[in-house]
Amino acid sequence: MDPECARLLPALCDVLADPRQPVADDACLEKLLDWFKAVTEAGSSLLLLQDHPCLVELLFHVLKPQDLSSRILSFALRLAGIFAAQENCFQYLQQGELLPGLFGEPGPLGAAAWAAPSVRSGWIQGLHSLAQHPSALRFLADSGAVDTIFSLQGDPSLFVASAAGQLLVRVLDLALCGPAEGRISLQAWDWPACARKIVCHLEDCLRSKATPRVMQALHVLTTAFGHCHGLWTQGLWVQLSPLVARLLEKDPVPAPHALVDLLLSVARSSMLSSDPGLWETAAQTLSHLSPTQAGPLAAGILKLQDCPQALRIQAFGVLLQPLAFVLEATAQAPGMPGLLEGAAGDLMAMDTLPPSKSACVGLLCSALAHLELLQPLPQRPSPWPQAPLLAAVVAILRLCNGSAAPSSEAGGRLCAMLGGCVRVQRAALDFLGVLSQGLGPQELVTQVFAILLEYLVSPDSSPTVLKKAFQATLRWLLSSAAPPGCCDLEPYAQLVLGELLSVLRKRLCSPCWEVRDSGLEFLTQMTRHRGGQAGFRQALLASEVPELTRQLLQDPESYVRASAVAAVGQLSSWGLLAAPSSPEHAATPQTPLEELLLVLTTDSEGFPRRAVMRVFTEWLRDGYADVAEDPERFVARVLQAASGDLDWEVRVQGLELALAFLEQLLGPCGPSAAAPPGALAQALQALCRVQLFEFAFRSLFDCDRPVAQKSCDLLLFLRAKATPPSNSQEVGDGPDVTSVEAALRRWQAGEQGQPLGELAPEAVLAVLRSMDLEALQDTLAESSDHVERSPQSLLQDMLATVGVLGDNEADCY
């Protein structure tokens, strides 16, 4: 322990033990516990208590009848558990009967303080910390603590109840693991008494008619099989799996969600997944639970690497049932192969549609979300029913927007429940976008583009639904070439492109800024991926979209202006943004470069200016024509604007652009990083001309840490390029760097008004070689509050709160 902390500790213990003193807040007590835990993990708890008896005195003081805060009592219980985690310290505390007093009946268990949830939570956490060795196990068994843990499983505080279940698992693991683990019998009745007691308790809970007690047992077992991997878990499952399976005989099945979590936890356990009984129970569970309840279990089974094929088919059928019902209810494509071909079980009966709108919506959204996550996985079911799934999703979207004309009673009920449902629309559009990876038959691809255009055109589409529709459309337009046997996407993309651009033009004029923003994001991504294709270029140039995009640089909403900047950047990169020729633009900048420079220097919001810097960096790296004409002039103008920007992210982006310029002049950093002398001399002259060094050195002392870190990285890169492996510069023959170093010292002190003036490349190199950039980099890597987070600072602050320290001693931050 730090000597200064050791000096402050007795006073702090006196404060904590005095009920008249204001109680430290919870955050300080948590930090104090974290510190003690770190100290005990690094050394001996016993020596710590012997060297600092004030800690033991504090724990004994808590046992005295007094009006002590429940937070301090909880703190003391957790602190005692941290110390007692080491067996020799546990025995030391046992000698003074301290642990029975804290964790047994004479302590908080029998006092009024037990009514506070924080005290019960502290009691559990303290026992969890000390349950690390055989002595602790005997203490738990002899003190009656296990019975108290049983009762706390039903605590009204969810935090206390959850912690009690976790503590039971810890006690089980402690009783059955260790040196004797290999000799532990798989028969639970041969286990140690403490473990048998817990197993009997779990059996009683599983047999109970009360659902909360069943749920308690299921939660404990889920935690045990999820976090413990000893051989004893096999014996526990063998003992309790018949009772778990018997839960399915009850109507309704108690705690279905907890039961699903348990079965998936067991299935993921390498010790238990080979048990045939597990898969039989899982199959029965899929059959007994409702589709909504069984969905998570089915999805979890299908994500497993190894499980019986018959169970996979059954699980896939559970996920497909709601979509198959939609196809049946809307009489979609009678000649199409059934969605449930090969799946176990019959199609969901028409009269089993969830009666309420919320239940129906929840079932569909859950099925769509599970299938969306399943589609890209290598272990997804094969063959994948791509065509029926596409048909089902299109049917759902038509039911939602009212364009479906169902002929059956069930279809009419679906139409009434799903009409205008934004939640289902979003889920269906997300899944439709994922299905673009598989394409499908010609007629279905045509239907996909048709329904997407319907949603993009419809005035009833909400902004969030429109955003999803744009994203799904983009994925279908950008889909890779179809596999043999499927239609080629490109003709359909060309067919809808004109109509799509017409829709986009209208959406860019929408009064809703979210819609304008989504349209610009779609245009940016589409241009990025298709800007070089003749059909796309021709259609885009024939539309008003590029000119509208340019006008949106003046949008009143900053998010839209930022998206417009990104779109203008992409359009300009592909030569798709012609200069405006109308008279009203005569007095405004004509080139995209000038327009974006104007945004960088005049826009009042940070988002558009950051977007401009990202575009400029991309232009510089990609060799954009207007930049390549005179890169030095371009870099100089951008750095001048970025260096004075008040937004730190703009300054960081300015340094990123400077790094891109450096790499163009000197090459990327690598093992043989040093540049040839001739190229280095020319590059340094160019860097001086664009005033990159002044920007970088000034940023090195920026008040925003990310800016200083980026500048440090840049200067380290430059120094590596400028320092040959065998540098033999003699002492005394270097340039005069006095003025530069004096300016840097003033900047570091906060006086950043004076410029560096004209710099000689030799002086810059000399300054770079003299600076300890590595040390600065290490300093910048530390968190900004690393001093304030020190234990000494914590103790000082806690004592200053109650006036024990003078003002000059407190580290108030």
ZAMARGU-4260 file (C-alpha; in steps of 0.2 Angstrom, whole numbers, plus 5000, padded with zeros to 4 digits):
<rodrens>
0) 5000/5000/5000 | 5006/5018/4996 | 5013/5026/5012 | 5002/5041/5010 | 4986/5030/5008
5) 4992/5021/5024 | 4993/5037/5033 | 4976/5042/5028 | 4967/5025/5031 | 4965/5026/5050
10) 4956/5043/5049 | 4945/5036/5035 | 4940/5021/5045 | 4935/5032/5060 | 4924/5042/5048
15) 4916/5027/5041 | 4913/5020/5059 | 4905/5036/5066 | 4886/5037/5063 | 4886/5055/5066
20) 4897/5059/5050 | 4889/5061/5033 | 4889/5045/5024 | 4901/5044/5008 | 4891/5042/4992
25) 4889/5025/4984 | 4902/5028/4970 | 4916/5032/4983 | 4912/5016/4993 | 4912/5006/4977
30) 4929/5013/4972 | 4936/5010/4989 | 4930/4992/4988 | 4938/4990/4971 | 4955/4997/4978
35) 4955/4985/4992 | 4951/4971/4980 | 4966/4976/4970 | 4977/4977/4985 | 4972/4960/4991
40) 4974/4952/4974 | 4992/4959/4973 | 4997/4953/4991 | 4992/4945/5007 | 4976/4950/5015
45) 4982/4944/5032 | 4998/4955/5032 | 4987/4970/5026 | 4975/4968/5042 | 4990/4965/5053
50) 4999/4981/5046 | 4983/4991/5047 | 4973/4986/5063 | 4961/5000/5060 | 4952/4989/5046
55) 4948/4975/5059 | 4943/4988/5071 | 4931/4995/5058 | 4923/4978/5055 | 4921/4975/5074
60) 4914/4992/5076 | 4900/4988/5064 | 4894/4974/5075 | 4890/4986/5089 | 4872/4990/5091
65) 4871/5008/5084 | 4862/5018/5071 | 4874/5014/5057 | 4869/5018/5039 | 4864/5003/5029
70) 4876/5008/5015 | 4891/5007/5028 | 4885/4991/5034 | 4884/4984/5017 | 4901/4990/5013
75) 4908/4982/5029 | 4900/4965/5024 | 4908/4966/5006 | 4924/4972/5013 | 4925/4957/5025
80) 4921/4945/5011 | 4936/4952/5001 | 4948/4950/5015 | 4941/4932/5019 | 4944/4926/5002
85) 4961/4921/5007 | 4960/4906/5018 | 4974/4911/5031 | 4965/4928/5033 | 4948/4919/5034
90) 4955/4909/5049 | 4962/4925/5057 | 4945/4933/5056 | 4937/4918/5063 | 4947/4918/5078
95) 4939/4934/5084 | 4922/4927/5080 | 4920/4942/5067 | 4914/4932/5053 | 4899/4924/5062
100) 4895/4941/5069 | 4894/4948/5052 | 4886/4934/5042 | 4877/4924/5056 | 4861/4926/5066
105) 4870/4938/5079 | 4874/4951/5065 | 4863/4959/5052 | 4852/4944/5050 | 4844/4947/5066
110) 4844/4966/5066 | 4832/4979/5059 | 4845/4983/5046 | 4841/4967/5037 | 4825/4976/5030
115) 4836/4986/5018 | 4840/4978/5001 | 4857/4985/5001 | 4862/4976/5017 | 4855/4959/5010
120) 4864/4962/4994 | 4880/4966/5003 | 4878/4950/5014 | 4877/4940/4998 | 4891/4948/4989
125) 4902/4946/5005 | 4899/4928/5005 | 4901/4926/4986 | 4919/4934/4989 | 4924/4923/5003
130) 4918/4907/4995 | 4935/4902/4988 | 4941/4888/4999 | 4936/4873/5010 | 4936/4883/5026
135) 4923/4895/5018 | 4912/4880/5013 | 4912/4873/5031 | 4907/4890/5037 | 4893/4891/5025
140) 4887/4874/5030 | 4888/4876/5049 | 4882/4894/5050 | 4865/4891/5042 | 4869/4903/5028
145) 4863/4891/5014 | 4845/4891/5021 | 4846/4910/5021 | 4851/4910/5003 | 4837/4899/4999
150) 4825/4911/5006 | 4833/4926/4997 | 4830/4918/4980 | 4812/4925/4982 | 4817/4942/4988
155) 4806/4956/4982 | 4822/4965/4976 | 4826/4957/4959 | 4845/4961/4962 | 4845/4952/4978
160) 4836/4937/4971 | 4847/4936/4956 | 4863/4937/4967 | 4856/4924/4979 | 4854/4912/4964
165) 4872/4916/4958 | 4879/4912/4976 | 4870/4895/4976 | 4879/4891/4960 | 4896/4897/4967
170) 4893/4886/4983 | 4889/4871/4972 | 4905/4873/4962 | 4915/4876/4977 | 4909/4860/4985
175) 4911/4849/4970 | 4927/4856/4961 | 4945/4856/4967 | 4958/4842/4970 | 4944/4829/4973
180) 4934/4833/4958 | 4940/4818/4948 | 4933/4807/4962 | 4916/4815/4963 | 4902/4803/4959
185) 4890/4807/4945 | 4876/4802/4957 | 4870/4817/4967 | 4866/4807/4983 | 4885/4803/4985
190) 4890/4822/4985 | 4895/4832/5000 | 4881/4837/5012 | 4881/4855/5007 | 4879/4851/4988
195) 4865/4838/4992 | 4856/4851/5002 | 4856/4862/4987 | 4851/4849/4975 | 4836/4844/4986
200) 4831/4862/4986 | 4831/4863/4967 | 4821/4847/4966 | 4808/4854/4978 | 4807/4870/4968
205) 4805/4860/4951 | 4791/4850/4959 | 4782/4865/4966 | 4765/4871/4959 | 4771/4889/4962
210) 4778/4896/4946 | 4790/4908/4955 | 4799/4894/4964 | 4800/4884/4947 | 4808/4900/4939
215) 4821/4901/4954 | 4827/4883/4951 | 4828/4886/4932 | 4838/4902/4934 | 4850/4893/4945
220) 4852/4879/4933 | 4855/4890/4918 | 4868/4899/4928 | 4877/4883/4933 | 4877/4875/4916
225) 4882/4892/4908 | 4897/4896/4919 | 4903/4879/4927 | 4911/4866/4917 | 4916/4853/4930
230) 4911/4835/4928 | 4898/4837/4942 | 4887/4847/4930 | 4884/4830/4921 | 4878/4822/4938
235) 4867/4838/4941 | 4859/4836/4924 | 4856/4818/4926 | 4848/4820/4943 | 4836/4835/4938
240) 4833/4833/4919 | 4818/4821/4922 | 4810/4835/4933 | 4813/4848/4920 | 4805/4837/4907
245) 4790/4834/4918 | 4787/4853/4918 | 4780/4850/4900 | 4766/4840/4907 | 4759/4855/4916
250) 4746/4866/4907 | 4751/4879/4905 | 4770/4876/4905 | 4777/4886/4920 | 4791/4899/4917
255) 4792/4895/4898 | 4806/4908/4895 | 4817/4902/4909 | 4814/4884/4903 | 4820/4889/4885
260) 4836/4898/4893 | 4840/4882/4903 | 4839/4871/4888 | 4850/4882/4877 | 4862/4883/4891
265) 4863/4864/4892 | 4864/4862/4874 | 4879/4874/4873 | 4888/4865/4886 | 4902/4853/4880
270) 4899/4842/4895 | 4881/4839/4892 | 4877/4842/4873 | 4880/4823/4870 | 4865/4818/4881
275) 4851/4811/4869 | 4838/4815/4883 | 4842/4833/4881 | 4837/4833/4862 | 4821/4824/4866
280) 4817/4836/4879 | 4820/4851/4867 | 4809/4843/4854 | 4795/4841/4867 | 4797/4859/4872
285) 4796/4865/4854 | 4779/4855/4853 | 4772/4861/4869 | 4776/4879/4869 | 4767/4892/4858
290) 4776/4898/4843 | 4780/4915/4851 | 4787/4906/4866 | 4796/4892/4856 | 4804/4905/4844
295) 4820/4909/4854 | 4823/4890/4857 | 4821/4886/4839 | 4833/4900/4834 | 4845/4894/4847
300) 4845/4876/4841 | 4848/4881/4823 | 4863/4891/4828 | 4871/4876/4836 | 4885/4867/4827
305) 4880/4850/4831 | 4862/4844/4835 | 4851/4830/4827 | 4845/4834/4810 | 4827/4829/4815
310) 4827/4843/4828 | 4834/4856/4816 | 4820/4852/4804 | 4807/4854/4818 | 4815/4870/4824
315) 4816/4877/4807 | 4797/4873/4805 | 4793/4883/4821 | 4801/4899/4814 | 4793/4896/4797
320) 4776/4893/4803 | 4770/4912/4805 | 4776/4915/4787 | 4768/4899/4780 | 4752/4905/4788
325) 4754/4922/4779 | 4756/4913/4762 | 4741/4901/4766 | 4730/4915/4772 | 4734/4926/4756
330) 4733/4912/4744 | 4750/4916/4737 | 4757/4906/4722 | 4747/4890/4724 | 4760/4881/4713
335) 4775/4886/4723 | 4783/4873/4734 | 4777/4874/4752 | 4787/4884/4765 | 4786/4869/4777
340) 4791/4855/4765 | 4801/4843/4775 | 4798/4851/4792 | 4791/4842/4806 | 4773/4845/4811
345) 4758/4853/4802 | 4755/4870/4796 | 4748/4882/4810 | 4730/4880/4810 | 4720/4894/4803
350) 4711/4897/4819 | 4726/4898/4830 | 4731/4915/4824 | 4735/4925/4839 | 4719/4934/4844
355) 4726/4951/4848 | 4735/4963/4836 | 4750/4965/4848 | 4752/4946/4849 | 4751/4944/4831
360) 4763/4958/4828 | 4775/4951/4841 | 4775/4934/4833 | 4779/4940/4815 | 4792/4952/4821
365) 4801/4938/4831 | 4800/4926/4817 | 4807/4938/4804 | 4821/4944/4816 | 4826/4926/4820
370) 4827/4921/4801 | 4836/4937/4797 | 4850/4932/4810 | 4850/4914/4803 | 4852/4918/4785
375) 4870/4922/4784 | 4876/4908/4796 | 4885/4894/4788 | 4875/4881/4798 | 4858/4888/4792
380) 4846/4875/4786 | 4849/4868/4769 | 4841/4869/4757 | 4836/4887/4761 | 4818/4891/4755
385) 4823/4907/4747 | 4808/4909/4735 | 4794/4905/4748 | 4802/4917/4760 | 4803/4931/4747
390) 4785/4928/4743 | 4780/4928/4762 | 4789/4944/4765 | 4782/4953/4750 | 4764/4947/4756
395) 4767/4954/4773 | 4773/4971/4766 | 4757/4971/4755 | 4746/4967/4770 | 4754/4981/4780
400) 4752/4994/4766 | 4734/4989/4761 | 4738/4983/4744 | 4734/4965/4747 | 4717/4958/4742
405) 4715/4942/4753 | 4701/4931/4749 | 4700/4921/4765 | 4693/4926/4782 | 4710/4923/4790
410) 4718/4935/4777 | 4705/4948/4781 | 4710/4947/4799 | 4728/4948/4795 | 4725/4963/4784
415) 4715/4972/4798 | 4729/4968/4811 | 4744/4972/4801 | 4738/4987/4791 | 4749/5002/4794
420) 4760/4993/4807 | 4777/5001/4807 | 4785/4988/4818 | 4781/4974/4806 | 4786/4985/4791
425) 4803/4988/4798 | 4806/4970/4802 | 4800/4964/4785 | 4811/4977/4776 | 4826/4972/4786
430) 4823/4953/4782 | 4820/4958/4763 | 4836/4966/4762 | 4845/4951/4769 | 4837/4940/4757
435) 4845/4950/4743 | 4860/4939/4746 | 4851/4924/4738 | 4840/4933/4724 | 4826/4922/4717
440) 4815/4918/4702 | 4812/4932/4690 | 4794/4935/4694 | 4798/4936/4713 | 4812/4948/4710
445) 4800/4959/4700 | 4788/4959/4714 | 4802/4963/4726 | 4806/4979/4717 | 4788/4983/4714
450) 4784/4983/4733 | 4800/4992/4737 | 4794/5006/4725 | 4777/5006/4732 | 4784/5010/4749
455) 4796/5023/4743 | 4782/5032/4733 | 4768/5030/4747 | 4765/5046/4757 | 4759/5035/4771
460) 4777/5028/4774 | 4784/5034/4790 | 4802/5041/4790 | 4809/5026/4798 | 4800/5014/4786
465) 4807/5025/4771 | 4824/5023/4778 | 4822/5004/4779 | 4815/5004/4761 | 4830/5014/4755
470) 4842/5002/4763 | 4833/4986/4756 | 4832/4994/4739 | 4851/4998/4739 | 4855/4980/4745
475) 4845/4973/4730 | 4852/4985/4718 | 4870/4980/4723 | 4867/4962/4725 | 4881/4951/4718
480) 4878/4941/4702 | 4865/4927/4704 | 4871/4909/4705 | 4867/4898/4690 | 4848/4894/4688
485) 4843/4911/4695 | 4838/4927/4685 | 4851/4941/4683 | 4847/4956/4693 | 4855/4969/4682
490) 4840/4971/4669 | 4828/4974/4684 | 4839/4986/4691 | 4840/4996/4675 | 4821/4994/4673
495) 4817/5002/4690 | 4832/5015/4690 | 4822/5029/4681 | 4807/5027/4692 | 4818/5026/4707
500) 4827/5042/4703 | 4810/5050/4701 | 4805/5045/4718 | 4822/5050/4725 | 4819/5068/4717
505) 4803/5069/4726 | 4810/5063/4743 | 4824/5076/4742 | 4811/5089/4742 | 4801/5082/4757
510) 4797/5094/4771 | 4803/5080/4783 | 4822/5082/4786 | 4824/5063/4791 | 4817/5059/4773
515) 4829/5070/4764 | 4843/5063/4775 | 4838/5045/4770 | 4837/5050/4752 | 4854/5057/4752
520) 4862/5042/4761 | 4855/5031/4748 | 4861/5042/4734 | 4879/5042/4742 | 4880/5023/4743
525) 4872/5020/4726 | 4885/5032/4718 | 4899/5025/4727 | 4896/5007/4721 | 4888/5011/4704
530) 4896/5028/4699 | 4906/5020/4685 | 4892/5011/4676 | 4885/5018/4660 | 4867/5015/4663
535) 4867/5023/4681 | 4877/5038/4675 | 4865/5041/4660 | 4850/5040/4671 | 4857/5050/4685
540) 4863/5064/4673 | 4846/5065/4665 | 4838/5068/4682 | 4837/5083/4693 | 4844/5073/4707
545) 4862/5080/4706 | 4856/5098/4706 | 4844/5095/4720 | 4859/5087/4730 | 4869/5103/4727
550) 4855/5114/4734 | 4854/5104/4750 | 4871/5110/4755 | 4860/5125/4761 | 4847/5115/4770
555) 4842/5122/4787 | 4845/5105/4795 | 4863/5102/4799 | 4862/5083/4798 | 4855/5085/4780
560) 4869/5097/4775 | 4882/5084/4781 | 4873/5070/4771 | 4873/5082/4756 | 4891/5085/4758
565) 4895/5067/4757 | 4883/5065/4742 | 4892/5079/4733 | 4909/5072/4737 | 4904/5055/4729
570) 4895/5063/4714 | 4910/5074/4710 | 4922/5060/4712 | 4913/5051/4697 | 4911/5067/4687
575) 4892/5067/4690 | 4890/5085/4696 | 4891/5098/4683 | 4894/5116/4687 | 4877/5126/4688
580) 4874/5137/4673 | 4859/5147/4679 | 4861/5166/4682 | 4856/5165/4700 | 4872/5155/4703
585) 4884/5167/4694 | 4890/5175/4710 | 4892/5159/4720 | 4907/5146/4719 | 4905/5135/4703
590) 4916/5120/4707 | 4911/5107/4720 | 4928/5110/4728 | 4925/5129/4731 | 4907/5125/4737
595) 4914/5113/4750 | 4927/5125/4756 | 4914/5137/4758 | 4904/5125/4769 | 4920/5121/4779
600) 4923/5140/4783 | 4906/5146/4785 | 4894/5133/4792 | 4889/5136/4810 | 4887/5117/4814
605) 4900/5104/4816 | 4892/5089/4807 | 4894/5097/4789 | 4911/5103/4792 | 4917/5086/4798
610) 4909/5078/4783 | 4918/5091/4772 | 4935/5085/4780 | 4931/5067/4777 | 4927/5071/4758
615) 4943/5081/4756 | 4954/5067/4764 | 4946/5054/4752 | 4948/5066/4737 | 4967/5068/4741
620) 4969/5049/4743 | 4960/5045/4727 | 4968/5058/4716 | 4952/5069/4713 | 4955/5079/4697
625) 4953/5097/4705 | 4964/5092/4719 | 4977/5083/4709 | 4980/5099/4698 | 4988/5108/4713
630) 4988/5097/4729 | 4999/5109/4739 | 4987/5124/4737 | 4973/5112/4741 | 4981/5106/4757
635) 4987/5123/4762 | 4969/5130/4761 | 4961/5115/4770 | 4974/5115/4784 | 4972/5134/4787
640) 4953/5132/4789 | 4954/5116/4800 | 4968/5123/4811 | 4956/5137/4817 | 4940/5126/4819
645) 4933/5125/4836 | 4927/5107/4833 | 4940/5095/4839 | 4934/5082/4826 | 4937/5094/4812
650) 4955/5097/4818 | 4958/5078/4820 | 4951/5076/4802 | 4963/5090/4797 | 4978/5079/4804
655) 4971/5064/4795 | 4972/5074/4779 | 4989/5080/4783 | 4995/5062/4786 | 4987/5057/4769
660) 4998/5071/4761 | 5013/5065/4770 | 5011/5047/4764 | 5009/5053/4746 | 5026/5063/4747
665) 5036/5050/4757 | 5027/5033/4755 | 5018/5023/4768 | 5026/5018/4785 | 5034/5001/4785
670) 5050/4992/4792 | 5061/5002/4780 | 5052/5018/4784 | 5066/5031/4780 | 5064/5041/4764
675) 5078/5044/4752 | 5088/5060/4755 | 5083/5068/4739 | 5064/5064/4741 | 5065/5069/4759
680) 5072/5086/4756 | 5059/5090/4742 | 5045/5084/4754 | 5050/5094/4768 | 5050/5110/4757
685) 5033/5106/4752 | 5027/5103/4770 | 5034/5120/4775 | 5025/5128/4761 | 5008/5121/4766
690) 5012/5126/4784 | 5009/5108/4790 | 5022/5109/4804 | 5014/5124/4812 | 4997/5115/4812
695) 5005/5099/4819 | 5015/5107/4832 | 5001/5118/4838 | 4989/5102/4838 | 5002/5093/4849
700) 4997/5105/4864 | 4979/5105/4859 | 4967/5105/4874 | 4957/5090/4866 | 4967/5074/4869
705) 4962/5065/4853 | 4969/5080/4843 | 4986/5079/4852 | 4986/5060/4850 | 4984/5062/4832
710) 4997/5075/4830 | 5009/5064/4840 | 5006/5050/4828 | 5009/5061/4813 | 5025/5068/4820
715) 5031/5050/4824 | 5028/5045/4807 | 5037/5060/4800 | 5052/5057/4811 | 5053/5039/4806
720) 5053/5044/4788 | 5066/5057/4791 | 5078/5047/4802 | 5090/5035/4792 | 5095/5019/4801
725) 5113/5025/4803 | 5111/5043/4808 | 5128/5050/4811 | 5124/5069/4813 | 5138/5076/4824
730) 5135/5087/4839 | 5136/5105/4836 | 5133/5105/4817 | 5114/5107/4819 | 5103/5122/4814
735) 5098/5135/4827 | 5081/5130/4834 | 5080/5142/4848 | 5066/5152/4842 | 5056/5136/4837
740) 5058/5128/4854 | 5054/5145/4863 | 5037/5146/4853 | 5033/5128/4857 | 5036/5131/4876
745) 5024/5146/4875 | 5011/5135/4866 | 5013/5122/4879 | 5010/5135/4892 | 4994/5140/4883
750) 5000/5155/4874 | 4995/5150/4856 | 4993/5167/4848 | 5011/5169/4841 | 5014/5159/4825
755) 5030/5150/4822 | 5035/5160/4807 | 5045/5154/4792 | 5053/5137/4796 | 5068/5129/4789
760) 5067/5110/4785 | 5083/5107/4795 | 5076/5116/4810 | 5060/5106/4810 | 5070/5090/4809
765) 5081/5095/4823 | 5066/5099/4834 | 5058/5082/4830 | 5074/5073/4835 | 5075/5082/4851
770) 5057/5079/4857 | 5052/5064/4867 | 5037/5060/4857 | 5036/5042/4864 | 5034/5048/4882
775) 5021/5061/4876 | 5012/5047/4867 | 5012/5037/4883 | 5006/5052/4893 | 4992/5055/4881
780) 4986/5037/4881 | 4982/5038/4900 | 4964/5043/4904 | 4962/5061/4908 | 4957/5058/4926
785) 4971/5045/4930 | 4977/5057/4944 | 4960/5059/4951 | 4956/5041/4950 | 4971/5036/4961
790) 4968/5028/4978 | 4976/5043/4987 | 4965/5055/4978 | 4950/5045/4983 | 4954/5044/5002
795) 4958/5063/5002 | 4941/5067/4994 | 4932/5056/5006 | 4940/5064/5021 | 4938/5082/5014
800) 4920/5079/5013 | 4918/5078/5031 | 4931/5091/5035 | 4945/5080/5041 | 4958/5088/5029
805) 4962/5106/5026 | 4957/5114/5010 | 4975/5113/5003 | 4975/5094/5006 | 4959/5089/4997
810) 4961/5084/4979 | 4944/5091/4973 | 4942/5089/4954
</rodrens>
